[in-house]
Every structure is written in C-alpha cells, then in structure tokens.
Amino acid sequence: SAGGSSYQYTNTFLDVAHLLADADIASANFEGNLCGEPYGSTFSAPQSMATALQKMGVDLVQMANSYSINRGISGLAASLDAIKSAGMEPLGAYATNAEFQQSKGYTIRTVQGVKIAFVTLHVGLGTFRPVSAENILDHHMHAELCMISQETADLLNQTKAEGGRVICVGTTSCRTLESLVNEDGTFEAKSKWTEIFIYPGYTFKAMDGL
C-alpha cells in the first residue's frame, strides 16, 4: 500500500509470517531489484520491500537471477545495500569482483548442527514444461545448466563419509545433485548441462531425503 510517496509491504506478508517465526534460518528468492523508481517493466521495488522481508523473518536473500541486473550494476549495488541495511544477507550476486572473490563463490552455513550449502541450476523450460506424452519415456526434458563448487562437493563427500544424510530442499537442488554426482556417489567441482528426468523407479545416488 502507498502512503504519500512511500510504500509499506509488511501487511502483505502477515499471513505467512508465522510460518517463518520459529525457523532457525530462512532464505528467500527475490527475482527483482530494490532500487526504487521507475517500477513496472524494470522489476524494481522500493527499498521498503527489504524491510518487510526482514520483519517477516527472512535471513538470506537469493539474488542470482537475471532480473537483479535490470537496472545495471548500479541498480544491483543499490539492491544489495538495501538488503544489508535491512539486516539480511544477499546471496549469489555481487556488485564487484572483489566481493565475489571474498565470498569464494559459495555459501555454507551451520545452523543447529546442520550444515547448509547452496548449489546452482539455471532454470529453463525443462522445469515447467508439462508431461503430455502418454508414455512417460517419450517425454523429453530440456537441458539446464547446473554447477557445484569444490567447497560444497567437499562438504557433501565428508557428510556421506561420516554417515550423515544429504537432504535436498526442493526438486531443483535434487535435480542438480543427481545430475552432478559421480557413479560412486562422490562429488567434485563440476558444471554441466543436464537433461535428467526423474520419475517413479529412479534410483537416487546423491540425496537421502527431500
């Protein structure tokens, strides 16, 4: 809602805020930028949107998407600053090469003894295209680019070696790990185009739960 020249979004999230209140860590994917006017086709929002996300309970904001640079590098930098100023941490996008090098290009957190890592899959038509073939084997998955860092690969290998469980949060991360896992169940830094198609009867090699 608009109040004079400002906008307030907190009420927009009231119905879901209680779902995040008890979370140890909450990550949101924000497909846009936070650098103010002009709005509309630029996928921009006022910086007050960041405040609303933080009040809702969001800790990490995933910015690795094409809309983040709709307003150029200066717009991206303003968006990242807005997220940090609101008390959250931006992920996956950097305004300078120095910031990227400092981050090492990966994010790993330990929360309540659980180690959390992020992987990358560039979502394309393959994720959304419905299955129309009568025989599921006749359905063709479009290729999507996925990748994993050496640090995340090391974490996954260590977890498995110690008898821990690998839990994928969402089918996109599942698709990524099942595409990149080696035949012996280990991982290494890698990127590839995947056309993997997971349907009933598939034998999982990477994950232990979804």
N, C-alpha and C positions, 0 to 999 in steps of 0.2 A: 504494500500500500504506500502511496505517496503522501508525504506531509510537507507541504511547501515545496522546497527544492530538494528534499531528502527522501530516502526510501527506507522502509523498515520491513524486514523479512522474518523476524523472529516468530511471529504468529503462524507463518506458513508451515513451520516445522513442528508445531505443538503436538500434532497427532502422532508423531514418530519419536519425539524427543525422549519419551520414557523408555523406548526400546534400547537406547544407547546409554542411558544414565548409569547403568551398572557395568558397562563394558570396561575391561582393562585397557583396551586401546581400540579406537575406531578410525577407519580410513574411508575417505570419500573420493570418488572420481568426479572431478569438476571439468566438464567439457565446455570451456569458455574462458573468458578473462575478466579481470576485476579492475579495469582502468576507466570506468565511467563512460560518459557520452563520447561519441554517438552510440546509441543502442541499436537494436534491430539486427540487421544482417551481419554486424561485426561480432555477434555472440558475446557482447560485453555486458557487464553488470556493475552496479555501484559497489564500492568497497564495503558498504554496509552488509552486503551478502556474506562476506567473510566473517563478520561479527556474528551473524545469525548462525552460521555453521559451527562456530566455536561454542556458542551458547547451547547449541543442540547436543554437543558432546563430541564433536569431531576433533581428532588429534592430528591426523595426517591427511594431506590433500594431494591426490594424484593428479598431476598436470601434464602427463605425457600423452598429448593428443594434438591434432593439427589446429584445433580452434584456439589453442593457447597463444599462437603467433599471428592471429588475425590482425592484430594491431602492431605487428613488428616487434623487434627486440625491446624497444622502449615500453610497449604495452605489456610484454611478458614480464619485464623487470618490475613494472608497477604492480602487476598481479601477484608476483612472488613477495613483494614488500607488503602488500595488503594482507596476505596470508600470515606472514611472520608477525606483523603488527597486531594481528588478532590473537596471537598466541598459539598458532598451529605451525606445522612443518610442511613445506611443499616437497613433493617427490617427483622425480622423473623429468624435470625441466630446469634449466639453468640459464641465467642471463649472460654469464661469461664463461669462457673456457676455464678460467681459474676456479670458479665454483664447481664446475664439473670434475676437474682433476682432484679437488679437495674431497669431493664426495666419493671418488673412486668408481662412480657409475653404478653403484649398487646400494641397497638399503637392507640392513639386517638389524632386527631388534630382539631383545629378550624380555618377555613380559610374563611374570609369574612362572618363570622357569621354562616357558615355551619360546623357542627360537622362531622368529618370523622373518622370511625373506621374500623379496619381490622378483618376479620373472616378467618377461615381455613377450606379448603376442600382438602383432598388428592386425587387428580385427578387420575382416573383409566380408564379402558376400557369403563365404562358407559358413559363417556363424549364424546367419539369419535366413539363409535360403531354406524353404520348407522341403520336406521329403514328399515328392509327388509320385515317384515310381511305385508300382505295386510290389515289386521285388526290391527289398532294401539294398541288395547287392548292385542294383542298377543305378543307385543314386551316386552322383559324382560330387565330391567335396572340392570347392575352390581352394587354391593354395593360399596360405597365410604365412607370413614371416614371423618366426619366433626365435628367442635367444635367451641365453643364461650366462651369467658371469662366472668366473672361476671361483670367486668367493662363495657364491651360492652353491655351486657344484660341490665345493669342499664341505660346506655345511650339510648338504644332503648325504654325501658319502659318509661323513662322520656319524650322522644320525642313524643311518642304516647299520653301520659297523657296530654301533653301541646298542643295537636292538631297539632303537626308537622308531616312532611311526612318522610317516610323511603324510600330512593332511593337506589336500588342496582346497582352497577357499574359492569355490566356483568352478564351472566347467571350463573356463578359459585357461586357468592355471593348470587344470588337469590335462587339457589338450596340449599345452606347452610341454609339461614334464613327460608325458607319454610319447611325445614326438622326439624329445632330445635324449631320453635315457638310452644308454648302451645296452647291448644284448645281455650283458652280465649284470645288469641292474645298477651300474655305476653311472656317474655323471662327470662331465668335463665342460669347460667353457666352449660354447658352440652356438652357432646360429644356422638356421636352415629354413627352407620353405617346406611347409607340411601340408599334406592332403589327408592326414589321418582321419579315419571315420570310425568312431567308437559306437558300437551298438551291442545289444544283448549277445553274450557269448564271447565277448572280447576278454582277453587275459591281461590284466593290468600288471605292468612291470615296474612302474615308478611309484605310484601312490598306494597308501594303505587305507585311506578314507577320504570322503568328500564332504 
